Every structure is written in C-alpha cells, then in structure tokens.
Amino acid sequence: MSLGDHLRELRNRLTIAAVAILIGGVVGWIYYDRILNALTAPLYDIAKQRHSGVVNINFSGMTDAFSIQINVSLFVGLLLASPVWLMQIWGFIVPGLTRKEKRVARLFIVAAVPLFIAGCAVAFFIVPRAVAVLLSFTPPGAYNLQQATDYLNFVLKFIVAFGLAFLLPVFMVALNLVNVLSAKNMVKAWRPAVMVIFVFAAVMTPTPDPWSMLVLAAPMVALYFSAVGVCTLLDRRKAKETPDWLDVPDDEASSL
C-alpha cells in the first residue's frame, strides 16, 4: 500500500471508531443521571459521615452542567465501544500478518476487551478510597465544595488510566507477534519493567497510602509475567517452524 492508501485506511478506521463511540455516547446521555450519581457517590458518602463542614459538588458556570454531561456521555461511549476501537487499532497496526498469525491475532480482541473493562472496574472500586483519603486532609469544619469539572475529570481519567494499564500484556503479545519484542528481552528487562509499573501506579493513584498503589501495581506485574509466558510459547513455536538454514550468516554456506 502507498502512503496515501495507509492514510485513507487510518481515516476510515478512525471514522468507524468515532461513530461507535458516539453511538455509545447516546446510551450514556440517556442514563446520565444514574451514571453521575454513581460517580459522585463517594462525595455524598463522606458528607454523611461528617458531622461538620460541607462536602458537595459545585457547578460554577452556566455551561458546566451541559459540558459535563457531554464528557460523561462520551466516557460511557468510550467504554461501550471498546471492542470496536480496539479492533480498529489492532487492524491498522498489524495488516501484514500471515493467515495463521491472524487466527492468533483474533485473541487480541478476546483478551483486550475484558482486560480493559476489568481495569476500569478496579478503578471504580478504588475511587471512593482515593477520594476519602484526599478529602481527609481538609481541616475540621471547613467546606469542601468540589468543582464538578475538576472532580469528574479526575475520576474519569483515573478510570480510563486503569483500563489502559490493564492492556499492557495484550500489547506485549502483539509486539511479539510482529517480531518487535521477544520473550527473552522481556525476561531480561523484568526489573526495570516492574519499577516502571510501580512508578506508574504511584502516579495514577494520588493517595498517600501504599494500598491503592499496590491494588494497581500487583495485577499489572502479574499480567506482565503472564504475557512473558505467552510470548515464550509463541517464540518456541516460531523457532520450530523456522528452517535451520535461515540462521546461517550471509557469508557462510547453508545446508540448503
């Protein structure tokens, strides 16, 4: 394919992904009230526990409520359309796989969608803990009126970041399938990889306690080593199917 063909393919795949997200966003718009209540529940739970001070969400401008409803609806659309846009990403990155490899590649979507949803679900259960810890620094009797835009942006980015973090093993296997990253290199780099995972978890869980960080880091480490195991099996299969004469240097005669 020429560069123009690749760009047109990229445009088509982005269009499909965008349409799917918009359709999912319509569902989010319809159920917006229920979703907003679920996202703001940690604030109201803390407000019930406190005997002094005020904890609530605040809309500072006339357009805030409208823009927040759009953002939340698109967020729901992003979650609901995850099978579609993940498939479009995969379809654009690896168009040159063989027929046998494409059968294996279909497992990308089968694994990616549950992992993405699982990451978002883990984040959803961690959010109340993160909000409670952060608001615990508020002085007694002080008001804690959260700007709706800031609070929901924090919660939505928190959830999406967890979902994308859980896609780590899927992309590792994908890079292995296209011969970019071998299992041997993954094993060699496990120490810096674990360090990067813990740093990422510490950044994405802005709470002073280590438990929130461990909730994200522990499954990511487990998923990393699971991906290493899968890539090891794939590399062994590739080695069996590769003729011995391909490993001979160019300046030497092979058995062929």
C-alpha positions as CSV (number, residue, x, y, z in Angstrom):
1,M,0.0,0.0,0.0
2,S,1.1,3.5,-0.7
3,L,1.4,6.3,1.9
4,G,-1.9,7.7,0.7
5,D,-3.6,4.3,1.0
6,H,-2.4,4.0,4.5
7,L,-3.7,7.4,5.4
8,R,-7.0,6.7,3.9
9,E,-7.2,3.4,5.8
10,L,-6.3,5.3,9.0
11,R,-9.1,7.8,8.3
12,N,-11.6,5.1,7.7
13,R,-10.7,3.2,10.9
14,L,-10.8,6.5,13.0
15,T,-14.2,7.2,11.5
16,I,-15.5,3.8,12.5
17,A,-14.1,4.2,16.0
18,A,-15.6,7.7,16.4
19,V,-19.0,6.6,15.2
20,A,-19.0,3.7,17.6
21,I,-18.1,6.0,20.5
22,L,-20.8,8.4,19.5
23,I,-23.4,5.7,19.5
24,G,-22.2,4.5,22.9
25,G,-22.3,8.2,24.0
26,V,-26.1,8.3,23.2
27,V,-26.6,5.5,25.7
28,G,-24.5,7.4,28.2
29,W,-26.6,10.5,27.6
30,I,-29.8,8.5,28.2
31,Y,-28.6,7.1,31.5
32,Y,-26.6,10.2,32.5
33,D,-28.4,10.8,35.8
34,R,-27.7,7.3,37.1
35,I,-24.0,7.4,36.0
36,L,-23.5,10.8,37.6
37,N,-25.0,9.6,40.9
38,A,-22.6,6.6,40.8
39,L,-19.5,8.8,40.1
40,T,-20.4,11.3,42.8
41,A,-21.4,8.8,45.4
42,P,-18.0,8.9,47.2
43,L,-18.6,12.6,47.9
44,Y,-22.1,12.1,49.3
45,D,-20.9,9.1,51.4
46,I,-18.2,11.3,53.0
47,A,-20.8,14.1,53.6
48,K,-23.0,11.7,55.5
49,Q,-20.1,10.6,57.7
50,R,-19.1,14.1,58.6
51,H,-20.9,15.9,61.4
52,S,-19.4,19.3,60.5
53,G,-18.4,21.0,57.3
54,V,-19.9,20.6,53.8
55,V,-18.8,18.2,51.1
56,N,-20.6,18.6,47.8
57,I,-20.2,19.1,44.1
58,N,-20.4,22.5,42.6
59,F,-21.3,23.8,39.1
60,S,-19.6,27.2,38.8
61,G,-20.8,28.3,35.4
62,M,-24.0,28.1,33.3
63,T,-22.4,25.8,30.7
64,D,-20.7,23.5,33.2
65,A,-23.6,21.1,33.6
66,F,-24.0,20.8,29.8
67,S,-20.3,20.2,29.1
68,I,-20.0,17.7,31.9
69,Q,-23.0,15.7,30.6
70,I,-21.3,15.6,27.2
71,N,-18.0,14.5,28.7
72,V,-19.6,11.8,30.8
73,S,-21.6,10.5,27.9
74,L,-18.5,10.2,25.7
75,F,-16.7,8.5,28.5
76,V,-19.5,5.9,28.6
77,G,-19.3,5.7,24.8
78,L,-15.6,5.0,25.1
79,L,-16.2,2.1,27.4
80,L,-19.1,0.6,25.4
81,A,-17.3,1.0,22.1
82,S,-14.0,-0.5,23.4
83,P,-14.4,-3.7,21.3
84,V,-14.7,-1.6,18.2
85,W,-11.9,0.9,18.7
86,L,-9.5,-1.8,20.0
87,M,-10.2,-3.8,16.9
88,Q,-9.6,-0.8,14.7
89,I,-6.2,-0.2,16.4
90,W,-5.2,-3.8,16.0
91,G,-6.4,-3.9,12.4
92,F,-4.3,-0.9,11.4
93,I,-1.1,-1.9,13.3
94,V,-0.7,-5.4,12.0
95,P,-2.1,-5.7,8.5
96,G,0.8,-7.9,7.3
97,L,0.3,-11.0,9.4
98,T,0.1,-14.4,7.8
99,R,-3.2,-16.3,7.8
100,K,-2.1,-18.5,10.7
101,E,-0.9,-15.4,12.7
102,K,-4.2,-13.7,12.1
103,R,-6.1,-16.5,13.7
104,V,-3.9,-16.0,16.8
105,A,-4.4,-12.2,16.5
106,R,-8.1,-12.6,16.9
107,L,-7.4,-13.4,20.5
108,F,-6.2,-9.8,20.8
109,I,-9.8,-8.6,21.0
110,V,-11.0,-11.5,23.1
111,A,-8.3,-10.7,25.7
112,A,-8.2,-6.9,25.3
113,V,-11.8,-6.1,25.9
114,P,-12.2,-8.0,29.2
115,L,-8.9,-6.6,30.5
116,F,-9.9,-3.0,29.7
117,I,-13.2,-3.4,31.4
118,A,-11.6,-5.2,34.3
119,G,-9.1,-2.3,34.7
120,C,-12.0,0.2,34.7
121,A,-13.9,-1.8,37.2
122,V,-10.9,-2.0,39.6
123,A,-10.5,1.8,39.3
124,F,-14.2,2.3,40.0
125,F,-13.8,0.5,43.3
126,I,-10.7,2.4,44.2
127,V,-12.1,5.8,43.6
128,P,-14.1,6.0,46.8
129,R,-10.9,5.1,48.8
130,A,-8.9,7.7,46.9
131,V,-11.5,10.4,47.4
132,A,-11.8,9.7,51.1
133,V,-8.0,9.8,51.7
134,L,-7.6,13.1,49.7
135,L,-10.5,14.8,51.5
136,S,-9.3,13.6,54.9
137,F,-6.7,16.4,54.8
138,T,-9.5,19.0,54.9
139,P,-9.4,20.9,58.3
140,P,-12.3,20.2,60.6
141,G,-15.3,22.4,60.0
142,A,-14.0,23.6,56.6
143,Y,-16.2,23.4,53.5
144,N,-15.1,21.1,50.6
145,L,-17.0,22.2,47.6
146,Q,-15.6,20.3,44.6
147,Q,-15.8,21.9,41.2
148,A,-17.8,19.5,39.1
149,T,-15.5,19.7,36.1
150,D,-12.3,19.1,38.1
151,Y,-13.8,16.3,40.2
152,L,-15.3,14.4,37.2
153,N,-12.2,14.9,35.1
154,F,-10.1,13.4,37.9
155,V,-12.5,10.4,38.3
156,L,-12.9,9.7,34.5
157,K,-9.1,9.9,33.8
158,F,-8.5,7.7,36.8
159,I,-10.8,5.0,35.4
160,V,-9.5,5.2,31.8
161,A,-5.9,5.1,33.0
162,F,-6.6,1.9,34.9
163,G,-8.3,0.4,31.8
164,L,-5.4,1.2,29.6
165,A,-2.9,-0.1,32.1
166,F,-4.5,-3.5,32.0
167,L,-3.9,-3.6,28.3
168,L,-0.1,-3.9,28.9
169,P,0.1,-7.7,28.3
170,V,-2.1,-7.6,25.2
171,F,0.2,-5.1,23.5
172,M,3.3,-7.0,24.7
173,V,1.9,-10.1,22.9
174,A,1.0,-8.0,19.9
175,L,4.6,-6.7,19.6
176,N,5.9,-10.3,19.9
177,L,3.6,-11.5,17.1
178,V,5.1,-8.9,14.8
179,N,8.6,-9.8,15.9
180,V,9.3,-6.5,17.6
181,L,9.7,-7.7,21.1
182,S,10.9,-11.2,22.1
183,A,10.2,-13.1,25.3
184,K,14.0,-13.2,26.0
185,N,14.2,-9.4,26.0
186,M,11.1,-9.2,28.3
187,V,12.7,-11.6,30.8
188,K,16.0,-9.5,30.7
189,A,14.0,-6.3,31.3
190,W,11.7,-7.5,34.1
191,R,13.4,-5.5,36.9
192,P,13.1,-2.1,35.2
193,A,9.7,-3.1,33.9
194,V,8.5,-3.8,37.5
195,M,10.0,-0.5,38.6
196,V,8.2,1.4,35.8
197,I,4.9,-0.3,36.7
198,F,5.2,0.8,40.4
199,V,6.1,4.3,39.4
200,F,3.1,4.4,37.0
201,A,0.9,3.0,39.8
202,A,2.1,5.6,42.2
203,V,1.4,8.5,39.8
204,M,-2.0,7.2,38.8
205,T,-3.1,6.7,42.4
206,P,-2.6,10.1,44.1
207,T,-3.1,8.9,47.6
208,P,-0.5,8.9,50.4
209,D,-1.3,5.3,51.4
210,P,0.5,2.5,49.6
211,W,-2.5,0.2,49.3
212,S,-4.1,2.0,46.4
213,M,-0.8,1.8,44.5
214,L,-0.5,-1.9,45.3
215,V,-4.0,-2.6,44.0
216,L,-3.0,-1.3,40.6
217,A,0.7,-2.5,40.6
218,A,0.1,-6.1,41.7
219,P,-2.2,-7.1,38.9
220,M,-0.1,-5.2,36.3
221,V,3.0,-7.2,37.4
222,A,1.1,-10.4,37.3
223,L,-0.2,-9.5,33.8
224,Y,3.4,-8.7,32.7
225,F,4.7,-12.1,33.6
226,S,1.6,-13.8,32.1
227,A,2.5,-12.0,28.9
228,V,6.1,-13.2,29.2
229,G,4.8,-16.8,29.5
230,V,2.5,-16.5,26.4
231,C,5.3,-14.9,24.4
232,T,7.7,-17.7,25.4
233,L,5.3,-20.2,24.0
234,L,4.9,-18.2,20.8
235,D,8.7,-17.9,20.3
236,R,9.1,-21.6,20.8
237,R,6.5,-22.3,18.1
238,K,8.2,-19.8,15.8
239,A,11.6,-21.5,16.3
240,K,10.1,-24.9,15.4
241,E,8.6,-23.6,12.2
242,T,11.7,-21.6,11.1
243,P,14.1,-23.6,8.9
244,D,17.6,-24.0,10.3
245,W,19.3,-22.6,7.2
246,L,17.7,-19.2,7.9
247,D,20.0,-18.7,10.9
248,V,23.2,-19.2,8.9
249,P,25.2,-15.9,8.4
250,D,25.1,-14.5,4.9
251,D,28.8,-15.2,4.3
252,E,28.5,-18.9,5.1
253,A,27.1,-21.8,3.1
254,S,24.0,-23.4,4.5
255,S,22.9,-27.0,4.3
256,L,20.3,-25.9,1.7
